[in-house]
Amino acid sequence: MNKWGAVVVAAGRGSRMGTAESKQYLPLRGKPILVHTLALFERMDEIEEVALVVGSADIERCKALVLEHGLAKVKAVVAGGDERQHSVHAGVKALASELEWVMVHDGVRPLVKPEHIRGCCAVAERVGAAVLAVPVKDTIKQADETGLIVSTPDRRSLWAIQTPQAFRRDLLTGAHERAEKDGFLGTDDAMVVERTGAPVTISEGDYTNIKITTPEDLPWAEFLLGKRERGE
């Protein structure tokens, strides 16, 4: 596998958590959620360096966390933009220029498994772009603005998208530059790349790769992380 750069995005406030503290800094088994995420990449030989994207007011705080927890692969801590898409673009630009492959990961997904990261990267190296995802379990209904159901998509074709999302760097950079020029905002980086016509392929992960977003996610993350620490 090639050497990869990782952009970890942690610039959001996370209003759905309902806490004064931003969700990425909330404690999870004694450490901020964000530190668990960064430590995961720190332990992976395939990851050459990490660019951490945070709110401008949190840059010094995060630099201190990086030093405190020995996160040597975090080479840059940069301010995010008005939208997540702008934050990702800033993070990609902060990585060393010689890195040809880049993944983008949510700072509040500390439970992704290294083997699934490697699998996603391997798919990206074959086709240029890949996203970690899991099959949708529930039946999905599409409704109009009044709540009237207008269609029921075939569940077999539906996937819930996670991160990391992995790309050939020049492909992702070009897609972001085009989106910025066009004034386009996507809901994830894969969408930004998809609109260029480039193929993006799914790499299957698992359901424990949760994004810690709401209060009920925290005890579930505590449980999952505890099981892993016990080797279960």
Beta strands, then each sheet from edge to edge (+ up, - down):
strand 1: 4-10
strand 2: 27-28
strand 3: 31-32
strand 4: 47-54
strand 5: 74-79
strand 6: 101-106
strand 7: 129-135
strand 8: 142-143
strand 9: 149-151
strand 10: 159-168
strand 11: 201-204
sheet 1: 5+ 4+ 1+ 6+ 10- 7+ 11+
sheet 2: 2+ 3-
sheet 3: 8+ 9-
end
